[in-house]
């Protein structure tokens, strides 16, 4: 019986490095998710326009213009002139935008790429998470060094308070008379790694097996 317990314990122990190796080498989608609007598959120069207040989705998330009035439209497009552009599909909002998980539920918000445009309208903006009303303030650099000589995209990182949230709202700070046009791309919404949970579970089994082995050896 003692030999059987030791053999079982050894088998489970050998599983741990395999779990950890799988976690390290797994595709990024396993460990997290990037919302990048690429599923729209638009040819260069094409754009889809959404009406004021209209919600649309990408990557399992819903994008809704926020409460600021005055024709708050939104768009998704590929290589559109005048927009901030990084060579791929991007989402564009006129004033503010609310991000939620499609169908509801919580998520983590880690980072995003943003470009304000035109240059003289690239104003500071805030991102507010709910629940908790956690606010982060950001200021674009105002440089025009993006692809094709248009406004650049910068990567902004959120603080720890943006974990396990149900919504995030982007709002420009230019005031009602200054349209804070902005484009967003590469929204990082990491998920807990299922392979990591498997590895932790395997460690727990090892501890249990060791306890059983000790009990039987002393019986």
C-alpha positions in Angstrom: 0.0 0.0 0.0 2.8 2.4 0.8 4.4 1.7 -2.6 1.1 2.5 -4.4 0.7 5.8 -2.5 4.3 6.8 -3.4 3.8 5.9 -7.0 0.6 8.0 -7.2 2.3 10.9 -5.5 5.2 10.8 -7.9 2.8 10.7 -10.9 0.9 13.8 -9.7 4.2 15.6 -8.8 5.4 15.0 -12.4 2.2 16.7 -13.7 3.0 20.1 -12.1 6.0 21.0 -14.4 3.9 20.0 -17.4 1.0 22.3 -16.2 3.4 25.2 -15.7 5.1 24.7 -19.0 1.7 24.6 -20.7 0.8 27.9 -19.0 4.0 29.6 -20.2 3.8 28.3 -23.8 0.0 28.7 -24.2 -1.3 31.3 -26.7 -2.0 34.8 -25.4 -5.8 34.2 -25.8 -5.5 31.5 -23.1 -4.0 33.9 -20.6 -5.8 37.0 -21.6 -7.7 38.8 -24.3 -7.1 41.8 -26.6 -10.1 43.6 -28.1 -8.8 45.0 -31.4 -11.9 45.2 -33.7 -10.2 43.1 -36.4 -13.2 40.8 -36.8 -14.9 43.5 -38.8 -12.6 42.8 -41.7 -12.9 46.1 -43.4 -10.7 47.0 -46.4 -8.4 50.0 -46.1 -10.4 53.2 -46.1 -13.7 51.7 -45.1 -15.7 52.7 -42.0 -18.9 51.6 -40.3 -20.9 54.5 -38.7 -23.1 53.9 -35.6 -25.7 56.4 -34.7 -25.8 58.5 -31.5 -26.3 56.3 -28.5 -26.1 53.1 -30.6 -24.3 50.1 -29.0 -22.0 47.8 -31.0 -19.8 44.8 -30.0 -16.4 43.4 -30.6 -14.5 40.6 -28.9 -17.3 39.8 -26.5 -17.6 43.3 -25.3 -20.2 46.0 -25.8 -19.3 49.7 -26.7 -21.9 52.3 -25.9 -21.6 56.1 -26.3 -21.8 57.7 -22.9 -24.2 60.3 -21.5 -22.6 63.4 -22.9 -25.1 64.9 -25.4 -24.7 66.6 -28.8 -24.5 63.8 -31.4 -22.3 61.3 -29.7 -21.7 59.0 -32.6 -19.1 56.2 -32.9 -17.4 54.3 -35.7 -15.1 51.4 -36.4 -12.8 51.6 -39.4 -9.5 50.7 -41.1 -7.1 53.4 -42.3 -9.5 56.3 -42.3 -8.1 59.7 -43.1 -8.2 62.3 -40.4 -8.6 59.7 -37.6 -5.8 58.7 -35.4 -4.5 55.6 -37.2 -2.1 52.8 -36.4 -2.4 50.6 -39.5 -5.2 48.4 -38.2 -8.9 48.6 -37.3 -9.8 51.1 -34.6 -12.9 52.3 -32.7 -13.7 56.0 -32.7 -16.0 58.0 -30.4 -16.9 61.7 -30.4 -17.2 62.4 -26.7 -17.3 59.5 -24.3 -17.7 55.7 -24.3 -18.8 53.0 -21.9 -17.3 49.5 -22.1 -19.1 46.5 -20.7 -19.0 42.7 -21.1 -21.5 41.6 -23.7 -24.4 40.0 -21.8 -23.1 41.4 -18.5 -20.5 40.2 -16.0 -17.2 41.4 -14.5 -13.8 41.7 -16.2 -10.3 43.1 -15.7 -9.0 46.1 -17.6 -5.3 46.3 -17.9 -4.4 48.7 -20.7 -5.5 50.3 -24.0 -4.1 52.3 -26.9 -5.6 55.7 -27.5 -5.2 58.6 -29.9 -7.0 61.9 -29.6 -7.5 63.9 -32.8 -7.3 66.4 -34.4 -4.1 67.4 -32.7 -5.5 70.6 -31.2 -8.4 68.6 -29.7 -6.2 66.0 -28.1 -7.2 66.8 -24.5 -6.8 65.0 -21.2 -9.3 62.3 -20.5 -10.5 60.1 -17.6 -11.5 56.4 -17.3 -13.9 55.5 -14.5 -14.6 52.0 -13.4 -17.7 50.6 -11.7 -18.3 49.4 -9.1 -16.3 51.7 -6.7 -16.2 54.8 -9.0 -12.4 54.3 -9.4 -11.0 57.1 -11.6 -7.8 57.2 -13.6 -6.6 60.4 -15.4 -4.5 60.5 -18.5 -2.9 63.1 -20.8 -2.0 62.4 -24.4 1.4 63.7 -25.6 -0.1 65.7 -28.5 2.6 64.5 -30.9 1.7 63.8 -34.6 4.0 60.8 -35.2 1.6 58.0 -36.1 1.4 55.8 -39.3 1.2 58.0 -42.4 1.9 61.2 -40.4 -1.3 61.3 -38.4 -1.9 61.4 -34.7 -0.1 58.6 -32.8 -1.5 56.0 -30.5 -0.1 55.7 -27.0 -0.5 52.8 -24.6 -2.1 53.7 -21.2 -2.0 51.3 -18.2 -4.8 51.2 -15.6 -4.1 50.9 -11.8 -5.0 47.8 -9.8 -8.5 49.2 -9.0 -9.6 48.2 -12.5 -9.8 44.5 -11.7 -13.2 42.7 -11.4 -15.2 45.6 -12.7 -18.5 45.7 -14.5 -18.0 48.8 -16.7 -15.4 51.4 -17.7 -16.2 54.9 -19.0 -13.9 57.0 -21.1 -14.6 60.7 -21.0 -12.7 63.6 -22.6 -12.2 66.7 -20.5 -12.5 69.4 -23.2 -16.0 70.5 -22.2 -19.2 70.6 -24.1 -17.9 73.0 -26.8 -14.8 71.1 -27.6 -15.3 67.7 -29.2 -12.8 65.3 -27.7 -12.6 62.9 -30.6 -10.6 59.8 -29.7 -9.7 56.4 -31.3 -9.1 53.3 -29.2 -7.4 50.0 -30.0 -5.9 46.9 -28.3 -7.9 46.9 -25.1 -6.3 44.4 -22.8 -8.9 42.5 -20.7 -6.9 39.7 -19.0 -8.7 36.6 -17.7 -7.6 34.2 -14.9 -5.6 31.5 -16.6 -7.3 28.1 -16.4 -4.0 26.3 -16.8 -2.7 28.1 -13.7 -5.8 26.9 -11.8 -5.0 23.4 -12.9 -1.4 23.7 -11.7 -2.6 25.0 -8.3 -5.0 22.1 -8.1 -2.3 19.7 -8.8 -0.2 21.1 -6.0 -3.1 20.6 -3.7 -3.4 17.0 -4.8 0.3 16.4 -4.1 -0.1 17.7 -0.6 -3.0 15.3 -0.1 -1.1 12.4 -1.5 1.8 13.1 0.8 -0.5 13.2 3.8 -2.0 9.8 2.9 1.5 8.3 2.3 2.6 9.4 5.8 -0.6 8.1 7.4 -0.1 4.7 5.8 3.6 4.4 6.6 2.9 5.1 10.3 -0.1 2.8 10.5 
